[in-house]
Amino acid sequence: MESKVYVGNLNWIATEESLTELFSKFGNVVSAKIVKDNFSGKSKGFGFVEMSSQKEAEKAIAELDGTDFMERTLKVSVARPQRKRDNNFKKRY
């Protein structure tokens, strides 16, 4: 298992600092990132937290999945590897 955690169903007012604070109860947070829309800059409602060890990540997942955070029920799980994107799409003109 990886030490990177997926955090879904985030409230749009959540910040990377608030995620760091929440997850720091379970160990050392290496990084916290909320995914944002490229055009508007608004949160897409999910993010990723990297913990310093697999054990800390497992504990955070077990304790936080299904709990309320900023009036939303979190979905917390192991982050899946990022898929490679094909940026060579054909234009349809």
C-alpha positions, 0 to 999 in steps of 0.5 A, a space after each residue: 500500500 502506498 502512503 498517498 491517500 485520496 480524499 473525496 467529497 470535499 467541501 469547496 471551501 476546504 483548503 490544503 491547510 485544513 486537509 493538512 491539519 485534519 490528517 496531521 492527527 494521524 502522522 506526519 503529512 508530507 503534502 496535501 493537494 486539492 485538485 482545482 479546475 484549470 479555468 476557474 481555479 475552483 476546487 473539484 471536490 477532491 484531493 490527495 494527502 501524502 503521509 510519511 509512512 504507509 502505516 500512517 496512511 492506513 490509520 488515516 484511511 481507517 479513521 477518516 473514511 465516512 466521517 464528517 468534515 466541513 459538513 460533508 461525508 469524506 470518502 478516503 481511500 488509497 490513491 490509485 496511480 495516475 493514468 497517462 493522458 494522451 494529449 495527441 487527440 484529433 481535432 474534429 473539424 
